Amino acid sequence: MDIDIDAASTALLVIDILVTDSTDAVYASDPQEEALVDNAARITRAAREAGMPVLFLCDQHIPGIDRELALWGEHGMRGKAHPHPALEAGDGPRDFVIPKRRYSGFFQTDLDLTLRELGVRTVIAVGEDTNVCVLHTLADAWNLGYDSVAVSDATRTFLVGTQEGALEHMRRCFGTKVITTGQALASLSGAPARR
């Protein structure tokens, strides 16, 4: 599937591609994550070259009070979880790091406000877990009127359900276009640069 990306109205959402300390219950280093990180880094660079905003949505849970901790244990803790260094978060002129305390990057954050101020109508999602934070973020994107794209080989399911099930849910329920890293890079290279 070829897609046309309008860099002037599209943003990249990098969801929970994090490095943490050794006590983290969810984001432990995993060899299967290497391909996801590499693909996400390539897409991040291409998005920046096209002049698109890149928003890093990062778990920053507060010990003792965040609801997710009761389900998943301590993970993505405030001050201990950071965007993966390969993504060079903050290096682009239109990079934004948005902390979150729930699955969705929209819930009780300024993501929606930031996207609207940037004139964004479409979001491209990379990250993990496809069935949890990526899925819930794209559900809220749909509810708020955004179109969405998910990159199948720059997302990963490892907590619950299957990768295929999550992507099918997004396709059927949110109209999400599901593409590969190669398709994303080809579309981004042809995207008219934002001025």
C-alpha positions, 0 to 999 in steps of 0.5 A: 500500500502506497500512501501520500504523506502531507508533511504539513499536516502530519506528525510522528508519534514515538510511543514508549520506546524507552530505556530504563533501569534494571528494576523495570518490570516491563521495559527490560532490554530484549533482543527482539526490540532491536529491529523495532528501535532501528526501524523507528530511528530510521523513520524518526530521521526521515520525518525530521528531514521532511520537516514533520514534528516528532512527539515522544510519548513516554511513560513517567509513572509516579511511584505508589499512585499510578493505576497501571503499576497495580497491573504491570508492576513498576515500569516507566517510572518518572526520572528512570525512563527515557527515550531510547538514545538511538532516537535522539529525542530532542535533537530535532527542531520540532521534537517534543517529549510528552510524559504520560501516566496512562496507556494513551498519550492523549489522556491528561497530557497536552498532546492534543493541544500540541498537535492542534497548534501544529496544524496536524490532522494525521499521526503516524505511530511507532512504538510499543506495546502495539496492543496497549499504549499504541492501540489506546493512543490511536483510539483516542486519536480517532475519537478526537478526529485524527487520521492515523497510520501504524508502522507494522514493523516499527511497533511491537506486541509483547505484553498481551494479545497478538501483533496481528490482532492489534493491527487488525483492530486499528484497521477495522475500528479506527481506519488506521492505514497499516504500512511497513518501514519501507513504505513509510520511508518511501512516502516520507522521502516524497513528502513535501517538506514543511516550511 
